[in-house]
Amino acid sequence: MEQNNLIIPRKLKGFWELMPKEQIFFSSMLSKIEDVFKNNCFLPLDTPILEYSDVLLAKSGGDTDKQVYRFTKGDADVCMRYDLTVPLARFVSMHKDELTFPFKRYAIGKVYRGERPQKGRFRELYQCDADIIGDGEISLLADAECVNLFEKCFNALDLDVEIKVSNRKIISGFIEEIGKAEISTDILIVLDKLDKISENDAEVELKELGLDEENCKKIIKLTKISGKIDEITQKLQDFCKNPTFNEGLQELQEVDKYLKILGSNKVTYSLSVIRGHNYYTGTVFEGFLKEFGLAVGGGGRFENLCSYFSTKKMPGVGMSVGVTRLFDFLLERNYFKLENFSEIDVGIVTFDETLPDGLKLAENLRREGVKAECLYESKTFKAKMREANRRNLKYVLIVGEDEVKSQNYTLKNMQTGQQESLPISKIVEKIKSTRMC
């Protein structure tokens, strides 16, 4: 094709694309999270990326509708999923007579949001979700299990996370107490922005909704209450006499009891946690990387997410790890030290007469779980060693005639220059013990 007719290669803004080394670490993160889900008896579920628009938008509204990728194909009006929870509600409603409850499922997949791309925000992103759905009712133990599961995910990733837990009924009860229940959602939306806007700006917005100055200050003060469960209880016991308020506090105390039994030790309680989605009805929680304060996911209880699809009441609790944002943040800070990483565990250096032996050796190592590559494109010994350095290989395995006869191969550490003559079993053991990913 002529130069002037070439198409410039480019990708859409806000859509993710990793280099191979980066993808290896990202896939490893997903695998570790999936192992946690499996070990805690959650079942896999993968729903379609495309859903009928009336299904996907059944319980959304506001900014969510504006962010959805929506189009028609023939007679079908379809949307690309913007989260993994609404498709779950659709699936459970369709298959409720075939499932065993409580139904514990996990899903790891891409979702799509047509928002303005900016730092930490993408139009295509991965979510790692886990939910427990009940039949008619579900114990508060499920709330604690999801909080604990979130903590286990970050333990598996070896990242220090702080989990802030609250209960929406506490603030909703106060809103009922001051006679503003009909605009509860609007008030919660303002309070959810307190980490982004000043208290004065929040007061202005609350007054525009009809709250007087005293109640504006009181409800903002309520969101500032945080600490251990005993501290929360002491601060809230005389704050409000509303039944919903007190029910929320009692549920928080029960969840704390279960979390202690489950061994969670990274949980604090903070009424600043609102969660933007309007389907949360009780327990809500958010996770933050301790060192950086970065929000990395969360979850909560939804009393009947399936109400738009089924008359059967199916309450649930869920959690989600914002893994794309997390990985992008860590990648920017060189957390993975990619310059020291090679996708190959060991390069096999052969001579003309030992190439067949080197190929057989590579296959044997691969069967043992070692990523071995025979460097056959480079023609000379020196060229093969230069290739090993260029590809940042930590180890090379030299296969000469003497090595083939003795079955002890020269393993060279390219970083230290140290060489050892070892049998295959020891080579496998040594390489696996020093692998980065």
TIKENU-149668 format. One record per residue (C-alpha): residue in one letter; x, y, z. Coordinates in steps of 0.25 Angstrom, whole numbers, plus 5000, padded with zeros to 4 digits. Layout:
// residues N
AXYZ
...
// end
This chain:
// residues 437
M500050005000
E500550144997
Q501050235008
N499950335007
N498850225008
L499350165021
I498450175033
I499050235045
P498950125056
R498250185068
K497250145079
L496050205086
K496350295098
G496050235111
F496150095106
W497250005113
E498449935106
L499649885113
M500949835109
P501249685110
K502049705123
E501049785129
Q499949695125
I500649575132
F500649645145
F499149695143
S498749555140
S499449505152
M498649605161
L497349555155
S497749405157
K498049435172
I496749505174
E496049385167
D496749285176
V496249365188
F494749355182
K494849205179
N495449175193
N494349245200
C493349155192
F492849265182
L492449205168
P492849265155
L491849345146
D492149415133
T490949495127
P490949555113
I491549695111
L490349735103
E488949745110
Y487549795106
S487449935109
D486149925117
V486849815126
L488149885128
L487550025131
A486449965140
K486950025153
S487950125148
G487650275145
G488350405146
D489850405142
T489850255140
D488950265128
K489850375122
Q491050285123
V490450165117
Y490850115103
R489550095096
F489250065081
T488249985072
K488549865064
G487349835055
D486149835064
A486949815077
D487249935086
V488449895094
C489549945104
M490949905108
R490949865123
Y491449975132
D491549885144
L491449735148
T490349755158
V489049785149
P489449665140
L489549575152
A488149625156
R487549585143
F488249455143
V487749415157
S486349465153
M486349375141
H486949245148
K486349265162
D485749125161
E486949055157
L487949125167
T488249085181
F488149195191
P488949265197
F489549275183
K491049315184
R491549365171
Y492849435166
A493049505153
I494349565147
G494149645134
K494149765126
V493049875128
Y492850005120
R492550145124
G492550265114
E493050365124
R494150465121
P495550395122
Q496450455133
K497450405143
G496950275149
R495650275141
F495450185129
R494350155118
E494750015119
L495149945132
Y495149815139
Q494349785151
C494549675161
D493149655168
A492649555178
D491249545183
I490349465192
I488849465189
G487849415198
D486449355197
G485449445204
E486449485214
I487949475217
S488749485230
L489649595234
L490749495234
A490749505219
D491049655220
A492249615229
E492749505220
C492749605208
V493549705216
N494549595220
L494649545206
F495049685201
E496149685212
K496649545208
C496749595193
F497749705197
N498449605207
A498649515195
L499149635187
D500149675198
L499549815199
D499149885212
V497749925212
E496850005221
I495349965220
K494350065225
V492950015229
S491650085231
N490150055230
R489250145222
K488050125231
I488750215241
I488850345233
S487450305226
G486850295240
F487350435243
I486750485230
E485450425234
E485550485248
I485650625242
G484450605232
K485250595219
A485050445215
E484450485202
I485750545197
S486650445204
T487450405192
D487750555188
I488250575202
L489150455201
I489750495188
V490150625194
L490750555206
D491550455197
K492250575191
L492850625204
D494250565200
K494150655188
I493450785192
S493650875204
E492650865216
N492151005213
D491850965199
A491150845204
E490350925213
V489851015202
E489450895194
L488650835206
K487950975209
E487550975194
L486850835197
G486150895208
L486950865221
D487050975231
E488451025236
E488450945249
N488050805242
C489150835231
K490250845242
K489650725250
I489650635238
I491050675233
K491550655247
L490850515247
T491750475235
K492950515242
I492750405253
S493750295252
G494550195260
K494450065267
I493050005269
D493050045284
E493350185280
I492350195269
T491250135279
Q491650235290
K491550355280
L490250305274
Q489450255286
D488750395288
F488950455275
C487550415269
K486350335274
N485850295260
P485550135259
T486250125246
F487450205251
N487550105263
E487349985254
G488550025246
L489450045258
Q488949905263
E489349845250
L490649905250
Q490949845264
E490549705259
V491449715247
D492549755256
K492349635264
Y492449545252
L493649615246
K494349585259
I494049445259
L494549435244
G495849505248
S495749635241
N496749735246
K496749845236
V495349895238
T494950035244
Y493550095245
S493250225238
L491950295235
S492550365223
V492350245215
I491150265207
R491350195194
G490750265181
H489950155176
N488450165180
Y488250015182
Y489050005195
T488049995207
G488849955219
T490349915221
V491349995212
F492849995212
E494050045204
G495450005203
F496650095203
L498150065201
K498750115214
E500050175209
F499350255198
G497850275202
L497450225189
A496050165188
V496150025182
G494649975183
G493649935193
G492149885194
G490949875202
R489549815204
F488449835194
E487149785200
N486449745187
L487249775174
C486349685167
S485049755169
Y485049805155
F485149665149
S484449575159
T483349585170
K484149485178
K484949565189
M486449535187
P487349625196
G488849615194
V490149665199
G491349695190
M492749745188
S493649795177
V495149815175
G495449935165
V496549855159
T496849945147
R496950075155
L497849995165
F498749935155
D498950065147
F499250145160
L500350035164
L500850035150
E501050185150
R501950175163
N502750055158
Y502249965168
F502549845160
K503949875156
L503749835142
E505149875138
N505649755146
F504649655141
S504649555129
E503549475124
I504449365122
D505049285134
V506249225127
G506849235113
I507449105108
V508849135101
T509249015092
F510248985081
D510048935067
E510148785072
T509348805085
L508148875079
P507248755079
D507648725094
G507348875097
L505948865091
K505648735099
L506148805111
A505248925109
E504048835108
N504348765121
L504548895128
R503148945123
R502548815128
E503048855142
G502448995141
V503749065137
K503649165126
A504849115117
E505249175104
C506249115094
L507049235088
Y507149165075
E507049295066
S508449345070
K509549265063
T510749275072
F510949255087
K511349405088
A510149445081
K509249355090
M509849415102
R509649555097
E508149525094
A507949475108
N508449605113
R507649685103
R506349605108
N506749635123
L506849485126
K507249455140
Y507749315137
V508349235125
L508449085124
I509749045116
V509548915109
G510848865103
E511348715100
D511848695114
E510548745121
V509748655112
K510648535116
S510648565131
Q509148615132
N509748725140
Y509548865133
T510248995135
L509249095141
K509749235140
N509149355148
M509349465138
Q509149575149
T510249525158
G511149435148
Q511049315157
Q511049185151
E510649045156
S510548905151
L509248845155
P508248735151
I506948775145
S506148755159
K507048855166
I506948955154
V505448945155
E505448975170
K506449085169
I505749165158
K504349145164
S504849195177
T505349325171
R504249355161
M503649495162
C502249465156
// end
